[in-house]
Amino acid sequence: MAPESRAKELHERSIVIDGLNVSRWGEEAVYRHLHEGGLTAINATVAVWEGTQGTLRNIARFYKDFDTYSRYIRQVTCLDDIRKAKEEGRVGVIFGFQNSSPIEDDLDLLEVFHRLGVRAIQITYNDLNLVGAGCYERQDVGLSQFGVDLVAEMNRLGMVVDLSHVGHRTTMDAIETSEDPVWFSHTNPRNLCDHPRNKTDEEVKALVAKGGIVGANSFPTFLARGYESTLEDVLDVVDYWVGLVGIDSVGIGLDFTELHTAEWFHWLMAGKLKGSTVFPLPYPVPLPAGITRADEMPNLTAGLVGRGYSTEEVQKIMGLNVLRLFERVWKE
């Protein structure tokens, strides 16, 4: 079989899980591209800076989308839903937070959000919050007592602790504190691109020692060639992570932001900085050629095949490793 045909067939029959997508929900084109890209499931961000009320509104809108765009998407709250999504040829949507701000100061809200379908929470997003420090803070105070209690409650409920945008000390504290494996859903090596958002070898080795998974990110500011990056740079990230921690500990979290506006990116990056954005972004953001949105996902599978990964290895990277993480953490 020709390499192109093999890659296409492999992608179509694989479970493909994107560990982070924060596109403009409600747009038919976004859901159609997920479907055309052969995604089995995504960790769909439903909160970044929002508090409780704003997050509930976002989730309510998504419930309507499950009806309106049912030909493309379905909700995922358990492992069986992921398998059904594959069988049905639809994309399973897992609700995730990129911040613990929806909890505000009330840990009891974790169970409420769990019952609504939230299965992954990144505990900080760039800044300092009640839980700990994000990766852009001047000083990393580590995990607070509230943060320790939040991680314990997430463990009890079966919610994945995500540490992608989290500062170093808070990251290491959370890895040590969590009874369950944790996740770097979408992050790249500091050794390939010296950016505070990327992770050190020390952090990733600690994550994997506890059974966690690290996902390669395609957002250009975290890649070695920045806005000149292509799919090859994303594949370099996968190769680096595999070389560091092995084939069983690597996934993908491509961080797609499809159809968002310049105003949204400013809101995303500013956070509590009120306009003094540390890392301003151009608009539109020049994404890596060959992997600019979800319908190009088959290119990633083809790229892994081209780099010599076996069928089993490709399937682990594209989804099975993350699925195994969910199997260990979600309580069913």
C-alpha positions as CSV (number, residue, x, y, z in Angstrom):
1,M,0.0,0.0,0.0
2,A,1.3,3.5,-0.9
3,P,2.3,5.6,2.1
4,E,-0.5,8.2,1.3
5,S,-3.1,5.4,1.2
6,R,-1.8,3.8,4.3
7,A,-1.9,7.1,6.2
8,K,-5.4,7.9,5.1
9,E,-6.7,4.4,6.0
10,L,-4.9,4.5,9.4
11,H,-6.4,7.9,10.2
12,E,-9.9,6.8,9.4
13,R,-9.8,3.8,11.6
14,S,-7.9,5.4,14.5
15,I,-9.3,7.0,17.7
16,V,-8.2,10.6,17.3
17,I,-8.3,12.8,20.3
18,D,-7.3,16.5,20.3
19,G,-6.3,17.4,23.8
20,L,-7.2,21.1,23.4
21,N,-9.5,23.1,21.1
22,V,-10.6,26.6,21.9
23,S,-12.3,27.5,18.6
24,R,-15.4,29.7,18.2
25,W,-18.1,27.4,19.3
26,G,-21.5,27.8,17.7
27,E,-20.1,28.2,14.2
28,E,-21.2,25.4,11.9
29,A,-17.8,25.6,10.0
30,V,-15.9,24.7,13.2
31,Y,-18.0,21.6,13.8
32,R,-17.9,20.6,10.2
33,H,-14.1,20.9,10.1
34,L,-13.8,18.7,13.2
35,H,-16.0,16.1,11.4
36,E,-14.1,16.3,8.1
37,G,-10.8,16.0,10.0
38,G,-11.8,12.6,11.4
39,L,-11.7,13.6,15.0
40,T,-13.1,11.1,17.5
41,A,-13.1,13.5,20.5
42,I,-11.8,16.9,21.6
43,N,-11.2,18.6,24.9
44,A,-13.4,21.7,24.1
45,T,-12.6,24.8,26.2
46,V,-15.8,26.2,27.7
47,A,-14.1,28.7,30.1
48,V,-10.9,30.7,30.2
49,W,-11.5,33.8,32.3
50,E,-15.2,33.4,32.9
51,G,-16.6,33.0,36.4
52,T,-19.5,30.7,37.4
53,Q,-22.3,32.5,35.6
54,G,-20.4,33.1,32.3
55,T,-19.3,29.4,32.2
56,L,-22.9,28.2,32.8
57,R,-24.0,30.3,29.8
58,N,-21.2,28.8,27.6
59,I,-22.3,25.3,28.6
60,A,-26.0,26.1,28.0
61,R,-25.1,27.3,24.5
62,F,-23.2,24.1,23.8
63,Y,-26.2,22.0,24.8
64,K,-28.2,23.7,22.1
65,D,-25.4,23.0,19.6
66,F,-25.6,19.3,20.4
67,D,-29.1,19.4,19.0
68,T,-28.5,21.9,16.1
69,Y,-25.4,20.2,14.9
70,S,-26.1,16.7,15.9
71,R,-24.9,15.4,12.6
72,Y,-21.4,16.5,13.5
73,I,-21.0,16.4,17.3
74,R,-22.2,14.7,20.5
75,Q,-21.4,15.2,24.2
76,V,-18.9,12.9,26.0
77,T,-19.1,12.3,29.7
78,C,-17.7,8.8,29.9
79,L,-15.4,6.4,28.0
80,D,-18.3,4.7,26.3
81,D,-19.3,8.0,24.7
82,I,-16.0,8.2,23.0
83,R,-16.4,4.7,21.6
84,K,-19.9,5.6,20.4
85,A,-18.7,8.8,18.8
86,K,-16.3,6.7,16.7
87,E,-19.0,4.2,15.8
88,E,-21.4,7.0,14.8
89,G,-18.9,9.0,12.8
90,R,-19.4,12.0,15.0
91,V,-17.0,14.1,17.1
92,G,-17.3,13.7,20.9
93,V,-17.1,16.9,22.8
94,I,-15.5,16.8,26.3
95,F,-16.1,20.0,28.3
96,G,-12.9,21.4,29.7
97,F,-11.8,24.6,31.5
98,Q,-8.5,26.4,30.9
99,N,-8.8,28.0,34.3
100,S,-10.3,27.2,37.7
101,S,-12.1,30.6,37.7
102,P,-15.5,29.1,37.2
103,I,-15.2,27.5,40.6
104,E,-14.6,31.0,42.1
105,D,-14.1,30.3,45.8
106,D,-16.5,27.4,46.2
107,L,-15.2,23.9,45.8
108,D,-18.8,22.5,46.0
109,L,-19.2,23.9,42.4
110,L,-16.8,21.2,41.1
111,E,-19.5,18.5,41.5
112,V,-22.1,20.7,39.8
113,F,-19.8,21.2,36.8
114,H,-18.9,17.5,36.8
115,R,-22.6,16.7,36.6
116,L,-22.9,19.1,33.6
117,G,-20.1,17.2,31.8
118,V,-16.8,18.9,32.7
119,R,-14.1,16.3,32.8
120,A,-10.8,18.3,32.6
121,I,-9.7,21.5,34.3
122,Q,-6.5,23.4,33.8
123,I,-6.0,24.8,37.3
124,T,-4.5,28.2,36.3
125,Y,-4.4,30.2,33.0
126,N,-1.2,32.3,32.8
127,D,-2.0,34.5,35.9
128,L,-2.2,34.0,39.6
129,N,-5.5,32.8,40.9
130,L,-6.8,31.2,44.2
131,V,-5.3,27.9,43.2
132,G,-1.7,28.8,42.3
133,A,0.4,30.7,39.7
134,G,0.3,30.7,36.0
135,C,3.3,30.5,33.7
136,Y,3.5,34.3,33.1
137,E,3.5,35.4,36.8
138,R,6.6,37.2,38.2
139,Q,6.7,34.9,41.2
140,D,5.4,31.4,41.4
141,V,3.9,30.8,44.8
142,G,3.1,27.2,44.2
143,L,-0.1,25.4,45.0
144,S,-2.2,27.1,47.6
145,Q,-4.1,25.3,50.3
146,F,-7.3,25.9,48.3
147,G,-5.4,24.4,45.3
148,V,-4.5,21.3,47.3
149,D,-8.2,20.9,48.2
150,L,-9.3,21.5,44.6
151,V,-6.9,18.8,43.3
152,A,-8.2,16.4,45.9
153,E,-11.8,17.1,45.0
154,M,-11.0,16.7,41.3
155,N,-9.4,13.3,42.1
156,R,-12.5,12.2,44.0
157,L,-14.9,13.2,41.2
158,G,-12.7,11.9,38.3
159,M,-11.7,15.1,36.6
160,V,-8.3,15.4,34.8
161,V,-5.9,17.9,36.3
162,D,-4.4,19.9,33.4
163,L,-1.2,21.9,34.0
164,S,-0.4,23.3,30.6
165,H,-0.4,27.0,31.4
166,V,0.7,26.5,35.0
167,G,3.9,27.9,36.5
168,H,6.8,25.6,37.4
169,R,6.5,25.4,41.1
170,T,2.7,25.1,41.0
171,T,3.1,22.4,38.3
172,M,5.5,20.4,40.4
173,D,3.3,20.8,43.5
174,A,0.2,19.6,41.6
175,I,1.9,16.6,40.2
176,E,3.1,15.6,43.7
177,T,-0.3,16.4,45.3
178,S,-2.6,14.5,42.8
179,E,-3.3,10.9,43.5
180,D,-4.2,10.5,39.8
181,P,-2.1,11.0,36.8
182,V,-2.2,14.6,35.4
183,W,-2.0,16.1,32.0
184,F,0.0,18.6,30.0
185,S,-2.8,18.6,27.4
186,H,-1.1,21.1,25.0
187,T,2.5,22.1,25.6
188,N,5.9,22.1,23.9
189,P,9.5,21.6,25.1
190,R,11.4,24.5,26.6
191,N,14.5,23.1,25.0
192,L,13.1,23.6,21.5
193,C,11.6,27.0,22.1
194,D,12.6,28.9,25.2
195,H,9.2,30.4,26.1
196,P,7.8,30.5,29.7
197,R,4.6,28.8,28.4
198,N,6.6,25.7,27.4
199,K,7.6,22.9,29.8
200,T,11.1,21.8,31.0
201,D,12.3,18.2,30.7
202,E,12.2,18.1,34.6
203,E,8.5,18.9,34.6
204,V,7.6,16.4,31.9
205,K,9.6,13.6,33.5
206,A,7.9,14.2,36.8
207,L,4.5,14.2,35.0
208,V,5.2,10.9,33.3
209,A,6.6,9.3,36.4
210,K,3.1,9.6,37.9
211,G,1.5,8.2,34.7
212,G,0.6,11.5,33.0
213,I,0.5,12.4,29.3
214,V,2.1,15.3,27.4
215,G,0.4,16.7,24.3
216,A,2.2,18.4,21.4
217,N,0.9,21.9,20.6
218,S,0.7,23.6,17.2
219,F,0.3,27.2,18.3
220,P,3.2,29.0,16.5
221,T,4.5,31.1,19.4
222,F,5.5,27.9,21.2
223,L,7.3,26.4,18.2
224,A,11.0,26.8,17.4
225,R,10.4,28.8,14.2
226,G,7.5,30.9,15.5
227,Y,5.3,32.3,12.7
228,E,7.4,30.6,10.1
229,S,6.5,27.1,11.5
230,T,5.0,24.3,9.5
231,L,3.6,20.9,10.2
232,E,7.2,19.7,10.4
233,D,7.9,21.8,13.5
234,V,4.9,20.2,15.2
235,L,6.3,16.8,14.3
236,D,9.6,17.8,15.7
237,V,7.8,18.4,19.0
238,V,6.3,15.0,18.9
239,D,9.7,13.5,18.2
240,Y,11.3,15.4,21.1
241,W,8.6,14.2,23.6
242,V,8.8,10.6,22.4
243,G,12.6,10.7,22.7
244,L,12.4,12.1,26.2
245,V,9.6,10.0,27.8
246,G,8.7,7.3,25.4
247,I,5.9,6.4,22.9
248,D,3.3,5.6,25.7
249,S,3.3,9.1,27.2
250,V,2.8,11.4,24.3
251,G,-0.4,12.8,22.7
252,I,-1.6,15.9,20.8
253,G,-3.3,19.1,21.9
254,L,-3.2,21.4,18.9
255,D,-4.8,24.5,20.5
256,F,-6.9,25.4,17.5
257,T,-8.6,28.9,17.7
258,E,-10.6,28.8,14.5
259,L,-12.8,31.8,13.6
260,H,-12.0,33.9,16.6
261,T,-11.7,37.7,16.3
262,A,-8.9,40.1,17.1
263,E,-10.9,41.3,20.1
264,W,-11.2,37.7,21.4
265,F,-7.4,37.2,21.2
266,H,-6.9,40.5,23.1
267,W,-9.3,39.3,25.8
268,L,-7.6,35.9,25.9
269,M,-4.1,37.3,26.3
270,A,-4.7,40.3,28.5
271,G,-6.2,38.5,31.5
272,K,-5.7,40.5,34.6
273,L,-3.0,42.6,32.9
274,K,-5.6,45.0,31.6
275,G,-4.0,45.6,28.3
276,S,-0.4,45.3,29.2
277,T,-0.2,42.0,27.4
278,V,3.2,40.3,27.9
279,F,3.1,38.4,24.6
280,P,1.0,40.3,22.0
281,L,-0.2,38.4,19.0
282,P,-0.6,39.4,15.4
283,Y,-4.0,39.0,13.8
284,P,-4.7,36.8,12.0
285,V,-2.3,34.5,13.8
286,P,-0.1,32.8,11.2
287,L,-0.6,29.1,11.9
288,P,1.8,26.3,10.9
289,A,1.3,25.4,7.2
290,G,-0.3,22.0,6.9
291,I,-2.1,22.0,10.2
292,T,-4.0,25.2,10.5
293,R,-7.4,23.8,11.5
294,A,-9.1,20.6,12.3
295,D,-9.9,19.4,8.8
296,E,-6.2,19.1,8.2
297,M,-5.8,16.5,11.0
298,P,-5.1,13.7,8.5
299,N,-1.9,15.6,7.6
300,L,-0.6,14.9,11.1
301,T,-1.2,11.2,10.8
302,A,0.5,11.2,7.4
303,G,3.4,13.2,8.9
304,L,3.9,10.6,11.7
305,V,3.8,7.8,9.1
306,G,6.4,9.7,7.1
307,R,8.7,9.9,10.1
308,G,8.7,6.2,10.5
309,Y,6.3,5.6,13.3
310,S,4.5,2.3,13.2
311,T,0.8,1.9,13.0
312,E,0.6,1.1,16.8
313,E,2.8,4.1,17.6
314,V,0.7,6.5,15.5
315,Q,-2.5,5.3,17.1
316,K,-1.0,5.9,20.6
317,I,0.1,9.4,19.8
318,M,-3.1,10.3,18.0
319,G,-5.5,9.2,20.7
320,L,-4.9,6.0,22.6
321,N,-2.5,7.4,25.1
322,V,-5.0,10.1,26.1
323,L,-7.8,7.6,26.1
324,R,-5.8,5.6,28.6
325,L,-5.3,8.6,30.8
326,F,-9.1,9.1,30.8
327,E,-9.5,5.4,31.7
328,R,-7.3,5.9,34.8
329,V,-8.8,9.2,36.0
330,W,-12.5,9.3,35.1
331,K,-14.7,7.6,37.7
332,E,-17.3,5.4,36.0
